[in-house]
Amino acid sequence: DQQVKQNSPSLSVQEGRISILNCDYTNSMFDYFLWYKKYPAEGPTFLISISSIKDKNEDGRFTVFLNKSAKHLSLHIVPSQPGDSAVYFCAASVGYGNKLVFGAGTILRVKS
Amino acid sequence: DAGVIQSPRHEVTEMGQEVTLRCKPISGHNSLFWYRQTMMRGLELLIYFNNNVPIDDSGMPEDRFSAKMPNASFSTLKIQPSEPRDSAVYFCASSLFSAGGTSSNSPLHFGNGTRLTVT
C-alpha cells in the first residue's frame, strides 16, 4: 500500500510556462513534506519542504502548496526552464525524526 | 565535501550469487539510509542507521538482505543469494541528524546509486 502517490508518471511543459507536479498521500499523520529532484545517473537532491502548519512555501521559482483536507500537495515551477527536466519525488514523514516515505516520482520534461 | 560515495556504480551478477554494495557517508553525518528505487514503487527505504546502530530495518524485503555499519564512515548492503527481482538502483544517503531528511536544515544527501542487474 503506497502511502505517497504521484499519479502522473510524466509531464511535458513548454519553457517559460508553469509546471505543476502533484502528490497525494493517505496517511493523515504525515506532517512534513518534501520534494526531491533527480537527474539521470545521479542521486536525488533536496529541493523544497513544507510543514503541516503551513499551506504554502516558496523558494525562488519553486512553490509548494499543501492542502491537508484533501491530503494533497503540489509543486509549482514558474517559469520552467530546460534545466528543470528531471524526476521529481514527493516525500512525507510523521513527525520530526522519522523516516521519509517517497512517491514513485514524476518525470518532468521542459521543452525549449 | 566529496558527498556520499557508493560503489560499484554498476553490478551485473547471476542469480544465486552474493552481492555487496558499499557506501561511504558524508563525514560528520550520523544517520545513514539505504533506499531501493524501482519503476513501480519508486524509492523504498530498506534500513537506516543512527550513530552506526540499525534503527529501522522493516523495509528489508527478506532475510536474503542484510546491512552493516561497522563504523561511522562505512556501510554495506549485502544480498545473498541474489535473485532477478532484486534488480534495481540502490541508493545510500546520509544526514546530519537522526531526522533523516525531515528538516530543510538536515536534508538527505544521496549518493549516485548502484545499478544492480541480476540475470
Interface residues (C-beta under 8 A of the other chain):
Chain A: Q2 Q6 Y32 L34 Y36 A41 E42 G43 P44 T45 F46 I48 S49 F89 A91 S93 G95 Y96 G97 N98 K99 L100 V101 F102 G103 A104 G105
Chain B: V4 F33 Y35 M39 M40 R41 G42 L43 E44 L45 Y48 D56 F91 A93 F97 S98 A99 G100 G101 T102 S103 S104 P107 L108 H109 F110 G111 N112 G113
